[in-house]
């Protein structure tokens, strides 16, 4: 996996870009490249990533009836969340989407262990089904609570730093790559006997809190780190202009000084800057209006609304690209 980390990092070198993408496509997506002429099921794929507010701390028991049941023509591959330097990250299987993919979810690559929590995936998928009534939807999710992009603020949770080299060098970025590789290794995710053509549509990213509560220096680096990571996530999905929607971090204010994230404004600024200057990027700002279940995480109502906002924004970006 360290080799893959170096390959994806090298995508930033312009003269190597086309060659490396070809190599990645052949090795990670062999069936996608060589079987398009025989595939009959085209499925739109969306990646959900980040830290705990992407994991999701909503309670299944608080879901409205419309989100409690399964979804027609919607599947999810949820990569097993794991700390840095552990090799079990990214294991998973494709299953029809249903509640239980929030914090506490686990997978050994054979069986999924659903939790009593949910994240944005349910309302996200529900609205996408309305926006794309004739299409099939697939969600790939890999996130881990407490993770930063910057390795300096990784602590016990982990980081997404592509240059991470502690111990065996495995970190959240590697677990993401494993998730993607495993998800695309399936030929028939809905098990209908017809090969699938999985087409990446966009990236939904909800993260930044752990880069906002360590030091000012780490928060100041967030803009650079975010831009670089998003470029590599796009490259891993074989589209350097893939739509990205960010969730803007917010603060419950539930701390002695009134700030849970001491340097949150610096990270928020970096998120806004990336959404304005980046190509094919949008941002959801409604997070500032959400209630909290604790000092760090939104309540169930917040996750439902956030998922809908993510779906609306990614849909706008996709449709703008087709005009």
Phi and psi restraints in degrees (value plus and minus 20) as a CYANA .aco file:
   2 UNK   PHI     -82.3   -42.3
   2 UNK   PSI     -55.2   -15.2
   3 UNK   PHI     -81.3   -41.3
   3 UNK   PSI     -64.1   -24.1
   4 UNK   PHI     -83.9   -43.9
   4 UNK   PSI     -57.3   -17.3
   5 UNK   PHI     -80.8   -40.8
   5 UNK   PSI     -62.4   -22.4
   6 UNK   PHI     -87.4   -47.4
   6 UNK   PSI     -59.7   -19.7
   7 UNK   PHI     -81.8   -41.8
   7 UNK   PSI     -67.7   -27.7
   8 UNK   PHI     -85.0   -45.0
   8 UNK   PSI     -57.5   -17.5
   9 UNK   PHI     -82.4   -42.4
   9 UNK   PSI     -58.0   -18.0
  10 UNK   PHI     -89.6   -49.6
  10 UNK   PSI     -30.5     9.5
  11 UNK   PHI     -82.1   -42.1
  11 UNK   PSI     -38.4     1.6
  12 UNK   PHI     -93.9   -53.9
  12 UNK   PSI     -33.6     6.4
  13 UNK   PHI    -105.4   -65.4
  13 UNK   PSI      92.6   132.6
  14 UNK   PHI     -77.7   -37.7
  14 UNK   PSI     -64.1   -24.1
  15 UNK   PHI     -89.9   -49.9
  15 UNK   PSI     -38.2     1.8
  16 UNK   PHI    -116.2   -76.2
  16 UNK   PSI     -29.6    10.4
  17 UNK   PHI     -77.8   -37.8
  17 UNK   PSI     -73.2   -33.2
  18 UNK   PHI     -83.5   -43.5
  18 UNK   PSI     -59.7   -19.7
  19 UNK   PHI     -85.6   -45.6
  19 UNK   PSI     -64.9   -24.9
  20 UNK   PHI     -87.0   -47.0
  20 UNK   PSI     -61.4   -21.4
  21 UNK   PHI     -79.8   -39.8
  21 UNK   PSI     -59.1   -19.1
  22 UNK   PHI     -82.3   -42.3
  22 UNK   PSI     -63.9   -23.9
  23 UNK   PHI     -81.9   -41.9
  23 UNK   PSI     -66.9   -26.9
  24 UNK   PHI     -80.7   -40.7
  24 UNK   PSI     -63.7   -23.7
  25 UNK   PHI     -80.9   -40.9
  25 UNK   PSI     -62.8   -22.8
  26 UNK   PHI     -88.4   -48.4
  26 UNK   PSI     -59.5   -19.5
  27 UNK   PHI    -104.9   -64.9
  27 UNK   PSI     -65.1   -25.1
  28 UNK   PHI    -105.6   -65.6
  28 UNK   PSI     -55.7   -15.7
  29 UNK   PHI    -139.7   -99.7
  29 UNK   PSI      32.2    72.2
  30 UNK   PHI     -79.5   -39.5
  30 UNK   PSI     -63.7   -23.7
  31 UNK   PHI     -91.1   -51.1
  31 UNK   PSI     -50.5   -10.5
  32 UNK   PHI     -84.7   -44.7
  32 UNK   PSI     -58.8   -18.8
  33 UNK   PHI     -98.0   -58.0
  33 UNK   PSI     -63.7   -23.7
  34 UNK   PHI    -118.2   -78.2
  34 UNK   PSI     -24.8    15.2
  35 UNK   PHI    -141.0  -101.0
  35 UNK   PSI      -5.5    34.5
  36 UNK   PHI     -82.0   -42.0
  36 UNK   PSI     -49.1    -9.1
  37 UNK   PHI     -92.2   -52.2
  37 UNK   PSI     -41.2    -1.2
  38 UNK   PHI    -127.7   -87.7
  38 UNK   PSI     -26.3    13.7
  39 UNK   PHI     -95.6   -55.6
  39 UNK   PSI     125.3   165.3
  40 UNK   PHI    -143.3  -103.3
  40 UNK   PSI     -45.2    -5.2
  41 UNK   PHI    -118.1   -78.1
  41 UNK   PSI      90.8   130.8
  42 UNK   PHI    -116.7   -76.7
  42 UNK   PSI     106.0   146.0
  43 UNK   PHI    -146.7  -106.7
  43 UNK   PSI     109.2   149.2
  44 UNK   PHI     -98.2   -58.2
  44 UNK   PSI     109.9   149.9
  45 UNK   PHI    -135.3   -95.3
  45 UNK   PSI     113.9   153.9
  46 UNK   PHI    -146.4  -106.4
  46 UNK   PSI     114.5   154.5
  47 UNK   PHI    -120.7   -80.7
  47 UNK   PSI     110.6   150.6
  48 UNK   PHI    -133.0   -93.0
  48 UNK   PSI     102.6   142.6
  49 UNK   PHI    -163.7  -123.7
  49 UNK   PSI     147.2   187.2
  50 UNK   PHI     121.4   161.4
  50 UNK   PSI    -161.0  -121.0
  51 UNK   PHI    -141.3  -101.3
  51 UNK   PSI    -164.4  -124.4
  52 UNK   PHI     -84.5   -44.5
  52 UNK   PSI     -52.6   -12.6
  53 UNK   PHI     -97.3   -57.3
  53 UNK   PSI     -25.5    14.5
  54 UNK   PHI    -112.3   -72.3
  54 UNK   PSI     -55.6   -15.6
  55 UNK   PHI     -69.8   -29.8
  55 UNK   PSI     -76.6   -36.6
  56 UNK   PHI      83.8   123.8
  56 UNK   PSI     104.8   144.8
  57 UNK   PHI    -136.8   -96.8
  57 UNK   PSI      -0.4    39.6
  58 UNK   PHI     -92.4   -52.4
  58 UNK   PSI     132.5   172.5
  59 UNK   PHI    -116.8   -76.8
  59 UNK   PSI     108.2   148.2
  60 UNK   PHI     -75.8   -35.8
  60 UNK   PSI     -53.9   -13.9
  61 UNK   PHI     -86.6   -46.6
  61 UNK   PSI     -36.2     3.8
  62 UNK   PHI    -121.5   -81.5
  62 UNK   PSI     -13.4    26.6
  63 UNK   PHI     -92.2   -52.2
  63 UNK   PSI     123.9   163.9
  64 UNK   PHI     -89.0   -49.0
  64 UNK   PSI     138.5   178.5
  65 UNK   PHI     -76.4   -36.4
  65 UNK   PSI     -52.8   -12.8
  66 UNK   PHI     -85.5   -45.5
  66 UNK   PSI     -39.4     0.6
  67 UNK   PHI    -130.7   -90.7
  67 UNK   PSI     -19.7    20.3
  68 UNK   PHI    -102.1   -62.1
  68 UNK   PSI     -47.2    -7.2
  69 UNK   PHI    -111.1   -71.1
  69 UNK   PSI     152.8   192.8
  70 UNK   PHI     -91.6   -51.6
  70 UNK   PSI     149.9   189.9
  71 UNK   PHI    -133.4   -93.4
  71 UNK   PSI     116.1   156.1
  72 UNK   PHI     -91.9   -51.9
  72 UNK   PSI     112.0   152.0
  73 UNK   PHI      39.9    79.9
  73 UNK   PSI      15.4    55.4
  74 UNK   PHI    -152.2  -112.2
  74 UNK   PSI     106.0   146.0
  75 UNK   PHI    -146.0  -106.0
  75 UNK   PSI     138.2   178.2
  76 UNK   PHI    -156.1  -116.1
  76 UNK   PSI     117.8   157.8
  77 UNK   PHI    -133.2   -93.2
  77 UNK   PSI      89.9   129.9
  78 UNK   PHI    -127.7   -87.7
  78 UNK   PSI      87.6   127.6
  79 UNK   PHI     -88.2   -48.2
  79 UNK   PSI     114.8   154.8
  80 UNK   PHI     -79.9   -39.9
  80 UNK   PSI     102.4   142.4
  81 UNK   PHI     -92.2   -52.2
  81 UNK   PSI     117.2   157.2
  82 UNK   PHI    -167.1  -127.1
  82 UNK   PSI     130.7   170.7
  83 UNK   PHI     -85.4   -45.4
  83 UNK   PSI     146.2   186.2
  84 UNK   PHI     -79.7   -39.7
  84 UNK   PSI     131.2   171.2
  85 UNK   PHI      51.7    91.7
  85 UNK   PSI     -14.4    25.6
  86 UNK   PHI    -126.2   -86.2
  86 UNK   PSI     123.4   163.4
  87 UNK   PHI    -113.0   -73.0
  87 UNK   PSI     -19.1    20.9
  88 UNK   PHI    -111.7   -71.7
  88 UNK   PSI     -19.1    20.9
  89 UNK   PHI     -89.1   -49.1
  89 UNK   PSI     119.4   159.4
  90 UNK   PHI      71.2   111.2
  90 UNK   PSI     -22.6    17.4
  91 UNK   PHI     -91.3   -51.3
  91 UNK   PSI     125.4   165.4
  92 UNK   PHI    -200.0  -160.0
  92 UNK   PSI     159.7   199.7
  93 UNK   PHI    -162.3  -122.3
  93 UNK   PSI     136.6   176.6
  94 UNK   PHI    -100.0   -60.0
  94 UNK   PSI     112.2   152.2
  95 UNK   PHI    -163.2  -123.2
  95 UNK   PSI     137.8   177.8
  96 UNK   PHI     -80.3   -40.3
  96 UNK   PSI     121.1   161.1
  97 UNK   PHI     -89.3   -49.3
  97 UNK   PSI     114.4   154.4
  98 UNK   PHI    -175.5  -135.5
  98 UNK   PSI     149.7   189.7
  99 UNK   PHI     -79.5   -39.5
  99 UNK   PSI     131.2   171.2
 100 UNK   PHI      99.9   139.9
 100 UNK   PSI     -13.2    26.8
 101 UNK   PHI    -120.9   -80.9
 101 UNK   PSI       8.1    48.1
 102 UNK   PHI    -113.5   -73.5
 102 UNK   PSI    -182.4  -142.4
 103 UNK   PHI     -76.9   -36.9
 103 UNK   PSI     120.7   160.7
 104 UNK   PHI      77.8   117.8
 104 UNK   PSI     -29.6    10.4
 105 UNK   PHI     -84.5   -44.5
 105 UNK   PSI     124.0   164.0
 106 UNK   PHI    -162.4  -122.4
 106 UNK   PSI     136.4   176.4
 107 UNK   PHI    -170.5  -130.5
 107 UNK   PSI     120.8   160.8
 108 UNK   PHI    -124.9   -84.9
 108 UNK   PSI     -11.6    28.4
 109 UNK   PHI      67.8   107.8
 109 UNK   PSI     -26.1    13.9
 110 UNK   PHI    -136.7   -96.7
 110 UNK   PSI     -63.1   -23.1
 111 UNK   PHI    -154.6  -114.6
 111 UNK   PSI     118.3   158.3
 112 UNK   PHI    -109.6   -69.6
 112 UNK   PSI     116.5   156.5
 113 UNK   PHI    -127.3   -87.3
 113 UNK   PSI      80.9   120.9
 114 UNK   PHI     -92.9   -52.9
 114 UNK   PSI     134.1   174.1
 115 UNK   PHI    -127.3   -87.3
 115 UNK   PSI    -197.1  -157.1
 116 UNK   PHI    -112.7   -72.7
 116 UNK   PSI      -7.4    32.6
 117 UNK   PHI    -141.8  -101.8
 117 UNK   PSI     143.2   183.2
 118 UNK   PHI    -158.3  -118.3
 118 UNK   PSI     142.8   182.8
 119 UNK   PHI    -142.3  -102.3
 119 UNK   PSI    -169.2  -129.2
 120 UNK   PHI     -96.3   -56.3
 120 UNK   PSI     -32.8     7.2
 121 UNK   PHI     -80.7   -40.7
 121 UNK   PSI     -52.7   -12.7
 122 UNK   PHI     -90.5   -50.5
 122 UNK   PSI     -75.1   -35.1
 123 UNK   PHI     -89.8   -49.8
 123 UNK   PSI     -50.8   -10.8
 124 UNK   PHI     -78.3   -38.3
 124 UNK   PSI     -71.1   -31.1
 125 UNK   PHI     -87.4   -47.4
 125 UNK   PSI     -58.5   -18.5
 126 UNK   PHI     -79.9   -39.9
 126 UNK   PSI     -66.4   -26.4
 127 UNK   PHI     -91.1   -51.1
 127 UNK   PSI     -57.7   -17.7
 128 UNK   PHI     -81.0   -41.0
 128 UNK   PSI     -56.3   -16.3
 129 UNK   PHI     -83.1   -43.1
 129 UNK   PSI     -53.7   -13.7
 130 UNK   PHI     -92.8   -52.8
 130 UNK   PSI     -58.8   -18.8
 131 UNK   PHI     -94.5   -54.5
 131 UNK   PSI     -50.6   -10.6
 132 UNK   PHI    -144.2  -104.2
 132 UNK   PSI      47.6    87.6
 133 UNK   PHI     -83.4   -43.4
 133 UNK   PSI     -41.9    -1.9
 134 UNK   PHI    -123.3   -83.3
 134 UNK   PSI     -13.6    26.4
 135 UNK   PHI    -133.6   -93.6
 135 UNK   PSI     137.9   177.9
 136 UNK   PHI    -116.9   -76.9
 136 UNK   PSI     123.9   163.9
 137 UNK   PHI    -140.5  -100.5
 137 UNK   PSI     116.4   156.4
 138 UNK   PHI    -148.6  -108.6
 138 UNK   PSI     117.2   157.2
 139 UNK   PHI    -135.9   -95.9
 139 UNK   PSI     109.6   149.6
 140 UNK   PHI    -128.8   -88.8
 140 UNK   PSI     103.3   143.3
 141 UNK   PHI    -143.1  -103.1
 141 UNK   PSI     108.3   148.3
 142 UNK   PHI    -163.9  -123.9
 142 UNK   PSI      99.1   139.1
 143 UNK   PHI    -170.4  -130.4
 143 UNK   PSI     141.1   181.1
 144 UNK   PHI    -169.1  -129.1
 144 UNK   PSI     108.5   148.5
 145 UNK   PHI     -79.8   -39.8
 145 UNK   PSI     119.9   159.9
 146 UNK   PHI      63.4   103.4
 146 UNK   PSI     -23.3    16.7
 147 UNK   PHI     -99.6   -59.6
 147 UNK   PSI     122.3   162.3
 148 UNK   PHI    -126.7   -86.7
 148 UNK   PSI     148.9   188.9
 149 UNK   PHI    -102.4   -62.4
 149 UNK   PSI     -65.5   -25.5
 150 UNK   PHI     -91.7   -51.7
 150 UNK   PSI     111.1   151.1
 151 UNK   PHI     -88.7   -48.7
 151 UNK   PSI     -44.5    -4.5
 152 UNK   PHI     -82.4   -42.4
 152 UNK   PSI     -53.9   -13.9
 153 UNK   PHI    -123.2   -83.2
 153 UNK   PSI       0.1    40.1
 154 UNK   PHI     -85.9   -45.9
 154 UNK   PSI     -60.7   -20.7
 155 UNK   PHI      30.6    70.6
 155 UNK   PSI    -162.4  -122.4
 156 UNK   PHI    -105.1   -65.1
 156 UNK   PSI     -25.0    15.0
 157 UNK   PHI    -107.6   -67.6
 157 UNK   PSI     -59.1   -19.1
 158 UNK   PHI      99.8   139.8
 158 UNK   PSI     153.5   193.5
 159 UNK   PHI    -165.8  -125.8
 159 UNK   PSI     145.1   185.1
 160 UNK   PHI    -125.9   -85.9
 160 UNK   PSI      -7.4    32.6
 161 UNK   PHI     -81.1   -41.1
 161 UNK   PSI     100.0   140.0
 162 UNK   PHI     -90.5   -50.5
 162 UNK   PSI     -36.3     3.7
 163 UNK   PHI    -118.9   -78.9
 163 UNK   PSI      -8.7    31.3
 164 UNK   PHI     -77.6   -37.6
 164 UNK   PSI     111.0   151.0
 165 UNK   PHI    -158.8  -118.8
 165 UNK   PSI       0.1    40.1
 166 UNK   PHI     -96.0   -56.0
 166 UNK   PSI     125.0   165.0
 167 UNK   PHI      35.5    75.5
 167 UNK   PSI    -145.6  -105.6
 168 UNK   PHI    -102.3   -62.3
 168 UNK   PSI     -19.8    20.2
 169 UNK   PHI      64.7   104.7
 169 UNK   PSI     -23.8    16.2
 170 UNK   PHI     -98.6   -58.6
 170 UNK   PSI     115.2   155.2
 171 UNK   PHI    -166.9  -126.9
 171 UNK   PSI    -183.1  -143.1
 172 UNK   PHI     -83.4   -43.4
 172 UNK   PSI     -54.2   -14.2
 173 UNK   PHI     -83.1   -43.1
 173 UNK   PSI     -60.9   -20.9
 174 UNK   PHI     -85.8   -45.8
 174 UNK   PSI     -60.4   -20.4
 175 UNK   PHI     -84.4   -44.4
 175 UNK   PSI     -55.6   -15.6
 176 UNK   PHI     -82.1   -42.1
 176 UNK   PSI     -67.9   -27.9
 177 UNK   PHI     -80.7   -40.7
 177 UNK   PSI     -58.8   -18.8
 178 UNK   PHI     -84.8   -44.8
 178 UNK   PSI     -61.2   -21.2
 179 UNK   PHI     -78.6   -38.6
 179 UNK   PSI     -67.8   -27.8
 180 UNK   PHI     -82.3   -42.3
 180 UNK   PSI     -66.4   -26.4
 181 UNK   PHI     -80.6   -40.6
 181 UNK   PSI     -65.4   -25.4
 182 UNK   PHI     -85.7   -45.7
 182 UNK   PSI     -61.8   -21.8
 183 UNK   PHI     -82.9   -42.9
 183 UNK   PSI     -60.5   -20.5
 184 UNK   PHI    -105.4   -65.4
 184 UNK   PSI     -18.9    21.1
 185 UNK   PHI    -100.9   -60.9
 185 UNK   PSI     -31.4     8.6
 186 UNK   PHI    -104.8   -64.8
 186 UNK   PSI     119.2   159.2
 187 UNK   PHI    -113.3   -73.3
 187 UNK   PSI     -43.3    -3.3
 188 UNK   PHI    -164.6  -124.6
 188 UNK   PSI      63.2   103.2
 189 UNK   PHI     -91.3   -51.3
 189 UNK   PSI     -46.8    -6.8
 190 UNK   PHI    -117.3   -77.3
 190 UNK   PSI     -18.2    21.8
 191 UNK   PHI      35.9    75.9
 191 UNK   PSI      22.1    62.1
 192 UNK   PHI    -122.7   -82.7
 192 UNK   PSI     -12.7    27.3
 193 UNK   PHI      63.8   103.8
 193 UNK   PSI     -16.7    23.3
 194 UNK   PHI    -136.1   -96.1
 194 UNK   PSI     110.8   150.8
 195 UNK   PHI     -81.5   -41.5
 195 UNK   PSI     127.5   167.5
 196 UNK   PHI    -125.0   -85.0
 196 UNK   PSI     129.8   169.8
 197 UNK   PHI    -136.3   -96.3
 197 UNK   PSI      82.8   122.8
 198 UNK   PHI    -107.7   -67.7
 198 UNK   PSI      97.4   137.4
 199 UNK   PHI    -132.1   -92.1
 199 UNK   PSI      89.6   129.6
 200 UNK   PHI     -79.1   -39.1
 200 UNK   PSI     113.1   153.1
 201 UNK   PHI    -133.3   -93.3
 201 UNK   PSI     -49.0    -9.0
 202 UNK   PHI     159.0   199.0
 202 UNK   PSI     148.4   188.4
 203 UNK   PHI    -139.7   -99.7
 203 UNK   PSI     110.2   150.2
 204 UNK   PHI    -133.1   -93.1
 204 UNK   PSI     101.8   141.8
 205 UNK   PHI    -145.4  -105.4
 205 UNK   PSI      97.8   137.8
 206 UNK   PHI    -143.1  -103.1
 206 UNK   PSI      78.0   118.0
 207 UNK   PHI    -187.6  -147.6
 207 UNK   PSI     140.6   180.6
 208 UNK   PHI     118.5   158.5
 208 UNK   PSI     -36.9     3.1
 209 UNK   PHI     -81.2   -41.2
 209 UNK   PSI     -61.5   -21.5
 210 UNK   PHI     -93.6   -53.6
 210 UNK   PSI     -38.0     2.0
 211 UNK   PHI    -105.6   -65.6
 211 UNK   PSI     -29.2    10.8
 212 UNK   PHI    -122.5   -82.5
 212 UNK   PSI     -21.2    18.8
 213 UNK   PHI    -147.4  -107.4
 213 UNK   PSI       0.4    40.4
 214 UNK   PHI    -127.8   -87.8
 214 UNK   PSI     -95.3   -55.3
 215 UNK   PHI    -159.0  -119.0
 215 UNK   PSI     142.4   182.4
 216 UNK   PHI     -83.5   -43.5
 216 UNK   PSI     -56.4   -16.4
 217 UNK   PHI     -82.4   -42.4
 217 UNK   PSI     -63.0   -23.0
 218 UNK   PHI     -84.1   -44.1
 218 UNK   PSI     -64.7   -24.7
 219 UNK   PHI     -83.0   -43.0
 219 UNK   PSI     -55.8   -15.8
 220 UNK   PHI     -87.9   -47.9
 220 UNK   PSI     -46.2    -6.2
 221 UNK   PHI    -104.2   -64.2
 221 UNK   PSI     -26.2    13.8
 222 UNK   PHI     -80.7   -40.7
 222 UNK   PSI     -59.7   -19.7
 223 UNK   PHI     -78.6   -38.6
 223 UNK   PSI     -67.8   -27.8
 224 UNK   PHI     -84.0   -44.0
 224 UNK   PSI     -66.0   -26.0
 225 UNK   PHI     -83.4   -43.4
 225 UNK   PSI     -61.2   -21.2
 226 UNK   PHI     -84.2   -44.2
 226 UNK   PSI     -68.1   -28.1
 227 UNK   PHI     -79.6   -39.6
 227 UNK   PSI     -63.6   -23.6
 228 UNK   PHI     -86.7   -46.7
 228 UNK   PSI     -64.9   -24.9
 229 UNK   PHI     -84.2   -44.2
 229 UNK   PSI     -63.7   -23.7
 230 UNK   PHI     -82.5   -42.5
 230 UNK   PSI     -55.3   -15.3
 231 UNK   PHI     -81.9   -41.9
 231 UNK   PSI     -59.8   -19.8
 232 UNK   PHI     -97.2   -57.2
 232 UNK   PSI     -52.6   -12.6
 233 UNK   PHI     -84.3   -44.3
 233 UNK   PSI     -61.9   -21.9
 234 UNK   PHI     -80.0   -40.0
 234 UNK   PSI     -65.5   -25.5
 235 UNK   PHI     -81.6   -41.6
 235 UNK   PSI     -58.1   -18.1
 236 UNK   PHI     -85.8   -45.8
 236 UNK   PSI     -43.3    -3.3
 237 UNK   PHI    -121.1   -81.1
 237 UNK   PSI      -7.3    32.7
 238 UNK   PHI      43.3    83.3
 238 UNK   PSI      14.1    54.1
 239 UNK   PHI    -171.9  -131.9
 239 UNK   PSI      84.2   124.2
 240 UNK   PHI     -94.4   -54.4
 240 UNK   PSI     -22.4    17.6
 241 UNK   PHI    -142.3  -102.3
 241 UNK   PSI       2.2    42.2
 242 UNK   PHI     -80.4   -40.4
 242 UNK   PSI     113.2   153.2
 243 UNK   PHI     -78.1   -38.1
 243 UNK   PSI     120.4   160.4
 244 UNK   PHI    -148.1  -108.1
 244 UNK   PSI     113.3   153.3
 245 UNK   PHI    -141.5  -101.5
 245 UNK   PSI     104.4   144.4
 246 UNK   PHI    -115.5   -75.5
 246 UNK   PSI     127.5   167.5
 247 UNK   PHI    -120.3   -80.3
 247 UNK   PSI     101.1   141.1
 248 UNK   PHI     -92.2   -52.2
 248 UNK   PSI     108.8   148.8
 249 UNK   PHI     -87.2   -47.2
 249 UNK   PSI     133.4   173.4
 250 UNK   PHI    -157.7  -117.7
 250 UNK   PSI     153.8   193.8
 251 UNK   PHI    -150.3  -110.3
 251 UNK   PSI     109.3   149.3
 252 UNK   PHI     -91.9   -51.9
 252 UNK   PSI     -40.8    -0.8
 253 UNK   PHI      55.3    95.3
 253 UNK   PSI     -13.2    26.8
 254 UNK   PHI    -105.7   -65.7
 254 UNK   PSI      44.9    84.9
 255 UNK   PHI    -169.1  -129.1
 255 UNK   PSI     144.9   184.9
 256 UNK   PHI     -77.7   -37.7
 256 UNK   PSI     -62.2   -22.2
 257 UNK   PHI    -111.6   -71.6
 257 UNK   PSI     -14.0    26.0
 258 UNK   PHI      63.8   103.8
 258 UNK   PSI     -15.3    24.7
 259 UNK   PHI    -154.7  -114.7
 259 UNK   PSI     100.5   140.5
 260 UNK   PHI     -97.5   -57.5
 260 UNK   PSI     -60.1   -20.1
 261 UNK   PHI    -124.7   -84.7
 261 UNK   PSI      78.8   118.8
 262 UNK   PHI     -79.3   -39.3
 262 UNK   PSI     -50.4   -10.4
 263 UNK   PHI    -137.8   -97.8
 263 UNK   PSI      10.7    50.7
 264 UNK   PHI     -80.4   -40.4
 264 UNK   PSI     -54.9   -14.9
 265 UNK   PHI     -85.6   -45.6
 265 UNK   PSI     -50.7   -10.7
 266 UNK   PHI     -88.3   -48.3
 266 UNK   PSI     -61.5   -21.5
 267 UNK   PHI     -89.1   -49.1
 267 UNK   PSI     -60.8   -20.8
 268 UNK   PHI     -79.5   -39.5
 268 UNK   PSI     -61.3   -21.3
 269 UNK   PHI     -81.3   -41.3
 269 UNK   PSI     -63.7   -23.7
 270 UNK   PHI     -83.9   -43.9
 270 UNK   PSI     -58.3   -18.3
 271 UNK   PHI     -84.7   -44.7
 271 UNK   PSI     -64.8   -24.8
 272 UNK   PHI     -83.1   -43.1
 272 UNK   PSI     -61.6   -21.6
 273 UNK   PHI     -82.9   -42.9
 273 UNK   PSI     -64.2   -24.2
 274 UNK   PHI     -85.2   -45.2
 274 UNK   PSI     -58.8   -18.8
 275 UNK   PHI     -88.5   -48.5
 275 UNK   PSI     -48.6    -8.6
 276 UNK   PHI    -106.4   -66.4
 276 UNK   PSI     -57.0   -17.0
 277 UNK   PHI    -115.7   -75.7
 277 UNK   PSI     -42.6    -2.6
 278 UNK   PHI     -95.1   -55.1
 278 UNK   PSI     135.6   175.6
 279 UNK   PHI    -107.3   -67.3
 279 UNK   PSI     110.2   150.2
 280 UNK   PHI      43.3    83.3
 280 UNK   PSI      23.8    63.8
 281 UNK   PHI    -146.9  -106.9
 281 UNK   PSI     121.0   161.0
 282 UNK   PHI    -155.5  -115.5
 282 UNK   PSI     150.9   190.9
 283 UNK   PHI    -161.8  -121.8
 283 UNK   PSI     122.4   162.4
 284 UNK   PHI    -121.6   -81.6
 284 UNK   PSI     103.6   143.6
 285 UNK   PHI    -127.4   -87.4
 285 UNK   PSI     -22.0    18.0
 286 UNK   PHI     -87.9   -47.9
 286 UNK   PSI     -30.2     9.8
 287 UNK   PHI     -78.0   -38.0
 287 UNK   PSI     -46.7    -6.7
 288 UNK   PHI     -87.9   -47.9
 288 UNK   PSI     -33.4     6.6
 289 UNK   PHI    -121.6   -81.6
 289 UNK   PSI     -19.3    20.7
 290 UNK   PHI    -103.7   -63.7
 290 UNK   PSI     131.6   171.6
 291 UNK   PHI    -102.6   -62.6
 291 UNK   PSI     148.5   188.5
 292 UNK   PHI    -144.4  -104.4
 292 UNK   PSI     127.2   167.2
 293 UNK   PHI    -113.1   -73.1
 293 UNK   PSI     -39.0     1.0
 294 UNK   PHI    -175.4  -135.4
 294 UNK   PSI    -189.8  -149.8
 295 UNK   PHI     -92.8   -52.8
 295 UNK   PSI     -31.9     8.1
 296 UNK   PHI    -133.2   -93.2
 296 UNK   PSI     -47.0    -7.0
 297 UNK   PHI    -142.7  -102.7
 297 UNK   PSI     126.3   166.3
 298 UNK   PHI     -89.0   -49.0
 298 UNK   PSI     143.9   183.9
 299 UNK   PHI    -107.7   -67.7
 299 UNK   PSI     157.3   197.3
 300 UNK   PHI     -77.8   -37.8
 300 UNK   PSI     -64.5   -24.5
 301 UNK   PHI     -79.6   -39.6
 301 UNK   PSI     -58.6   -18.6
 302 UNK   PHI     -82.8   -42.8
 302 UNK   PSI     -64.4   -24.4
 303 UNK   PHI     -85.1   -45.1
 303 UNK   PSI     -56.7   -16.7
 304 UNK   PHI     -83.8   -43.8
 304 UNK   PSI     -65.7   -25.7
 305 UNK   PHI     -86.9   -46.9
 305 UNK   PSI     -60.6   -20.6
 306 UNK   PHI     -82.1   -42.1
 306 UNK   PSI     -61.7   -21.7
 307 UNK   PHI     -81.5   -41.5
 307 UNK   PSI     -59.3   -19.3
 308 UNK   PHI     -85.7   -45.7
 308 UNK   PSI     -61.1   -21.1
 309 UNK   PHI     -84.6   -44.6
 309 UNK   PSI     -61.0   -21.0
 310 UNK   PHI     -79.7   -39.7
 310 UNK   PSI     -63.9   -23.9
 311 UNK   PHI     -83.3   -43.3
 311 UNK   PSI     -62.9   -22.9
 312 UNK   PHI     -83.1   -43.1
 312 UNK   PSI     -64.1   -24.1
 313 UNK   PHI     -90.5   -50.5
 313 UNK   PSI     -60.6   -20.6
 314 UNK   PHI     -89.6   -49.6
 314 UNK   PSI     -54.8   -14.8
 315 UNK   PHI     -83.0   -43.0
 315 UNK   PSI     -63.0   -23.0
 316 UNK   PHI     -80.5   -40.5
 316 UNK   PSI     -64.3   -24.3
 317 UNK   PHI     -83.9   -43.9
 317 UNK   PSI     -63.6   -23.6
 318 UNK   PHI     -83.6   -43.6
 318 UNK   PSI     -64.4   -24.4
 319 UNK   PHI     -87.2   -47.2
 319 UNK   PSI     -55.8   -15.8
 320 UNK   PHI     -82.1   -42.1
 320 UNK   PSI     -52.4   -12.4
 321 UNK   PHI     -94.0   -54.0
 321 UNK   PSI     -39.1     0.9
 322 UNK   PHI    -114.3   -74.3
 322 UNK   PSI     -25.3    14.7
